[in-house]
Every structure is written in C-alpha cells, then in structure tokens.
Amino acid sequence: MKCKICGKENQAGAVFIHAETKISDYVCLSCQLESEMAGAKELKDIDANIKMMEGAVDKFKTIVEEVGSMEGEYPPELMAFAPLSVYKIAEEFLATLKIRRMELLLKEDKTIRLKYELQQAIEKEDFEKAAQLKSQLAEEE
C-alpha cells in the first residue's frame, strides 16, 4: 500500500477509514509518528517522546534478538512489518526526535536551557552533572 502522506510503498503503518465517507487512507508508521509528535514544541514534550521511543526501540531490539530479522519469512507486501523493519523505523524516528531536541536547545536562551538541563540532571539524580550545570548557570547570571 502507498502512504497518503509521503507516498512510500510497503511501509509498516495503518489503514484509517473515515466514518462518514467510508474512504480508507493508508498512513505509514513514520508519518503517523511524525504527526503525533508534531505538537511537541517544548523540551519537556520532546524529552517525554524521546523516553517513550527509547523504550520502544529497546523492545523492538529485544524482539529482533529473540526471533531474528524474519525478513525472508514475509511476503514482499508485508515486509515492512518484519521485526527488523519496525526496529529500523523506530531507530530513525528516535534520531529525528533527538535532532529536534538539539534544534530547540540551540534556539533557547542559554540561561533558560541551563536551568532546564539542571532540573533534568537533578531529577535523574546525576548530581555531578547538576553541579557542573549549576556552575555554568552561576557564570551566566
């Protein structure tokens, strides 16, 4: 099937059927994820999405390690649903989220960014990093 948004064929995804028109649309997993994450405009939102995707990538990796790629066992039209294919899509999207995070960080005022990173370090109990960030923040203010 061909994705309505990006036009790629044979990608993992879902078929959506409009209730009123009964017309179906196919959207690949990459486009679904991109659409869902488009609203994430703040660092905390991006970080939450990154955490979620890291968990998904770890789960897909475990599946691939347990069952293998299974690439030869799927018909070509279902190849996108092979464990390795889904794992690769999740990894690519995680990388996209991390790039988006870096872009947001670069746009932020340095003091705001340092305060946010300090808060994150304290929440993760990374007190060494928190001390470094606190020093940097003191220099900025």
Secondary structure, 3 states (H helix, E strand, C coil): CECCCCCCECCCEEEEECCCCCCEEEEEHHHHHHHHHCCCCCHHHHHHHHHHHHHHHHHHHHHHHHHCCCHHHCCHHHHHHCHHHHHHHHHHHHHHHHHHHHHHHHHCCHHHHHHHHHHHHHHCCCHHHHHHHHHHHHHHC
